[in-house]
């Protein structure tokens, strides 16, 4: 299964601890418990709270977590029925030493710069019959959001081409529309994604009218409602991981 295509009733959503409070309020309205990340001091400040930098769900019951922050999540999810697996790679500050868990998923594919994917994560993905697709981009999950098993949105043109070449549908979303403090721009996967089986969440508003229309049409043709969680500019907080 693709853990970013929600087909179950979610219990939790892991969200950057710095996210706009309106995002937490929106998540609670769907009877989902938001869990704030802990700061990972070992990676760059702009992404130190991004869930997708330190966590990769194999499915909605098994989650691989970077050793840097494992103990925090082990205490949070104790007695939850969710299995936490400690990854092999301890993250450090500079690329590519921070990308080991930032793997995009669509259908039964894992898309990543496979030279740097965590070996523990690879093992569990292989056990789940996931096929690997190599790209040079390392921040593939940051860059990509799924809508269903056959559709995705990405702000990386290489990933866009790769997904299309797999015979799947993909919308290219200009990263200039995404704010990320400390960088020139953010990424699509960090500001949008499925909240449950009916709703697609945006962390803020898309101010480019043409891109807004294009994205809404792309999402709504899969029978999802687009939810804007705040009135602020669309902001990259890292993938909100729903489990």
C-alpha positions in Angstrom: 0.0 0.0 0.0 1.0 3.6 -0.5 0.9 5.3 3.0 0.4 8.7 1.4 -2.9 7.5 -0.3 -5.3 7.4 2.6 -7.8 4.5 2.5 -8.4 4.2 6.3 -9.7 6.3 9.1 -6.7 8.3 10.2 -6.0 8.6 14.0 -2.9 10.8 13.9 -1.2 13.5 11.8 2.5 14.3 12.4 3.0 18.0 11.7 6.0 20.4 11.9 6.0 21.9 15.4 6.3 25.4 13.8 3.1 25.1 11.6 0.4 27.8 11.7 -2.0 27.0 14.6 -4.9 27.1 12.1 -3.4 24.0 10.5 -3.6 22.1 13.8 -7.2 23.4 14.2 -8.2 22.2 10.8 -6.8 18.7 11.4 -8.7 18.5 14.7 -11.9 19.3 12.9 -11.5 15.9 11.1 -11.2 14.1 14.4 -7.5 13.5 13.7 -5.0 14.1 16.5 -2.2 16.3 15.4 1.3 15.4 16.8 4.0 18.1 16.8 7.4 17.0 15.6 10.5 17.5 17.7 13.3 19.6 16.4 16.1 17.6 14.8 19.1 19.7 15.7 21.3 17.7 13.3 19.8 19.0 10.1 19.3 22.5 8.6 17.1 24.9 10.6 14.5 25.4 7.8 13.7 21.7 7.7 14.5 20.7 11.2 10.8 20.1 12.1 9.7 18.6 8.8 8.2 15.1 9.3 9.3 13.8 6.0 13.0 14.4 6.7 13.1 12.0 9.7 10.1 9.6 9.2 9.0 7.3 6.4 5.8 5.2 6.9 6.0 1.8 5.2 2.3 1.6 5.6 -0.2 2.9 8.3 1.1 0.5 10.9 4.9 0.4 10.4 7.1 3.5 10.4 10.8 3.9 9.9 12.3 6.7 12.0 15.7 8.3 11.9 17.8 7.4 15.0 18.2 11.2 15.7 14.6 11.5 16.9 13.6 7.8 17.5 13.2 8.0 21.3 10.7 11.0 21.1 8.4 9.1 18.7 8.8 5.9 20.7 7.3 7.6 23.7 4.6 9.4 21.7 3.4 6.2 20.0 3.8 3.8 22.9 0.8 1.4 23.2 -0.7 2.9 19.9 -0.5 -0.4 17.9 1.9 1.3 15.5 5.3 -0.4 15.0 8.3 2.0 15.0 11.5 0.8 13.3 14.7 2.6 14.0 16.5 3.5 10.7 20.1 2.8 10.1 21.2 6.2 9.0 21.8 9.0 11.5 21.1 12.2 9.7 23.6 15.1 9.6 23.5 18.7 8.5 24.4 18.9 4.8 23.0 17.3 1.7 23.1 14.3 0.9 23.5 13.3 4.6 19.9 14.5 5.4 17.9 12.8 2.7 17.9 9.1 3.7 14.2 8.9 4.6 12.8 11.5 2.2 11.4 9.0 -0.3 8.5 9.7 -2.7 5.9 6.9 -3.2 3.3 6.4 -5.9 1.5 3.2 -6.7 4.0 0.4 -5.8 7.1 2.6 -6.6 9.6 4.3 -4.3 11.3 7.2 -6.1 14.5 8.5 -4.7 18.3 9.0 -5.1 18.9 5.4 -4.3 22.6 6.0 -3.5 21.5 7.7 -0.3 18.3 5.8 0.7 18.5 4.4 4.2 19.3 0.6 4.0 16.8 -0.3 6.8 14.1 1.6 4.9 15.1 -0.1 1.6 14.8 -3.5 3.3 11.2 -2.9 4.5 10.1 -1.4 1.2 11.5 -4.5 -0.6 9.6 -6.7 1.9 6.4 -4.8 0.8 7.1 -5.6 -2.9 7.9 -1.9 -3.7 9.9 -1.3 -6.8 12.7 1.3 -6.7 13.1 4.1 -9.3 16.3 6.2 -9.2 16.4 9.9 -9.7 19.2 12.4 -8.9 16.9 14.5 -6.7 17.3 13.6 -3.1 14.3 15.5 -1.6 11.7 13.5 -3.5 9.0 13.3 -0.9 9.5 17.0 -0.1 8.8 17.6 -3.8 5.9 15.2 -4.4 2.3 14.8 -3.1 0.0 11.9 -4.2 -3.7 12.3 -4.9 -4.5 8.6 -5.5 -2.5 5.6 -6.6 -2.1 6.9 -10.1 -1.8 10.7 -9.7 0.7 13.0 -8.1 1.7 16.6 -8.0 5.4 17.6 -8.0 7.5 20.7 -8.1 10.5 18.9 -9.5 10.6 18.5 -13.3 12.7 15.3 -13.2 10.2 13.7 -10.9 7.4 14.9 -13.1 9.0 13.3 -16.2 9.8 10.1 -14.2 6.2 9.7 -13.0 4.8 10.3 -16.5 7.2 7.8 -18.0 5.8 5.2 -15.5 2.4 5.7 -17.3 0.9 7.7 -14.4 -0.6 11.1 -14.2 1.3 14.0 -12.8 0.8 17.8 -12.4 3.9 20.1 -12.4 3.4 22.7 -9.7 5.7 25.8 -9.8 7.7 25.9 -6.5 7.8 29.7 -6.7 4.3 29.5 -5.3 5.5 27.9 -2.0 7.1 29.7 0.9 9.9 28.1 3.0 11.7 30.4 5.5 15.4 30.3 4.9 15.2 29.2 1.3 14.2 30.9 -2.0 11.1 28.7 -2.2 9.6 25.5 -0.9 8.3 22.2 -2.4 4.9 20.9 -3.4 5.0 17.8 -1.2 5.6 19.8 1.9 2.6 22.0 1.6 -0.1 19.6 0.4 -1.4 16.1 0.6 -4.2 13.8 1.4 -5.8 14.3 4.9 -8.2 11.4 4.6 -10.0 9.5 1.8 -12.1 12.5 0.8 -10.1 15.7 1.6 -6.8 17.1 0.1 -5.1 19.6 2.4 -3.2 22.7 1.5 -1.3 24.5 4.2 -2.4 27.9 2.8 -3.5 29.7 -0.3 -2.3 29.6 -3.8 -2.0 33.2 -5.0 -1.2 32.4 -8.6 -4.7 32.2 -10.1 -3.7 30.0 -13.0 -1.8 27.5 -10.9 -4.7 27.5 -8.3 -7.2 26.7 -11.0 -5.0 24.0 -12.5 -4.4 22.3 -9.2 -8.0 22.4 -8.0 -9.1 20.8 -11.3 -6.5 18.1 -11.1 -7.4 17.2 -7.5 -11.2 17.5 -7.8 -11.4 15.2 -10.9 -10.4 12.5 -8.4 -13.4 13.4 -6.3 -11.4 15.1 -3.5 -12.3 18.3 -1.8 -9.5 20.8 -1.5 -9.1 22.2 2.1 -7.1 25.4 2.7 -5.9 25.1 6.3 -5.0 28.7 6.7 -5.2 32.1 4.9 -1.4 32.4 4.8 0.6 31.9 1.7 1.1 28.2 0.8 4.0 27.2 3.1 6.3 24.2 3.1 6.2 22.5 6.5 7.3 19.1 5.2 4.8 16.3 4.4 2.0 16.0 7.0 2.3 12.3 7.7 -1.2 10.8 8.4 -1.4 7.5 10.1 
